[in-house]
Amino acid sequence: MEGNMRSLAIAIGLLLIAAPVAAHELVIYTVIVNDEGPQPADVPENALKVGDSVWFWMKDSTENMSLVVELSKDGASARSPTLIYECALDENGTLVDENCKNRFEFTFNGNASIGLWNVSYMKSINGSVTETLYGSVTINEDVHLDGNHTHDDAQSETQNLDSGAEPTTQLIAMAIAIVSAICLGLLLMQPEKKTLVEEE
């Protein structure tokens, strides 16, 4: 029984190694809002895809300054809590006020998030809005055509022209998968070893 479990574990490990996976690495983009405004106000158009996040940091140290960030697209909107420059901590490093925030994190999930989002940065002093600045975030579709797909338009045109040749990485992945399947078959076909126990 122990031999079968070991064989099964080895086979599963080989299959996991051989399985090609293609997904984009999730991105967290940072926008810092200081006394000069949001840096950058407009997130570069090709920087983010579905599933990525933007962190809006309040770094304006003007006395009694607070910030509210609002994102809107096609009637949908999201609004941050009131953000301040600094949150007080106790001697253990724990927030004194659990509701105190200096960062707003927003993740663009689902196909409905694709497109241009307008961003409003509303700065207030003592609760009265003193300045509203504007920016934008563009969310791109996350397309996975194959393991070698890129999101760069120039590169994808080159790949389409060269589609007749098998990419080296695909050949290597297929070879590993075939070797893994053969090893799995050999492991499962091995007869069970019986141990003789001598009687005393």
Beta strands, then each sheet from edge to edge (+ up, - down):
strand 1: 28-34
strand 2: 37-39
strand 3: 48-49
strand 4: 53-58
strand 5: 65-73
strand 6: 76-79
strand 7: 83-84
strand 8: 103-107
strand 9: 115-125
strand 10: 128-140
sheet 1: 2+ 1- 4- 8+
sheet 2: 3+ 10+ 9- 5+ 6-
sheet 3: 3+ 10+ 9- 5+ 7-
end
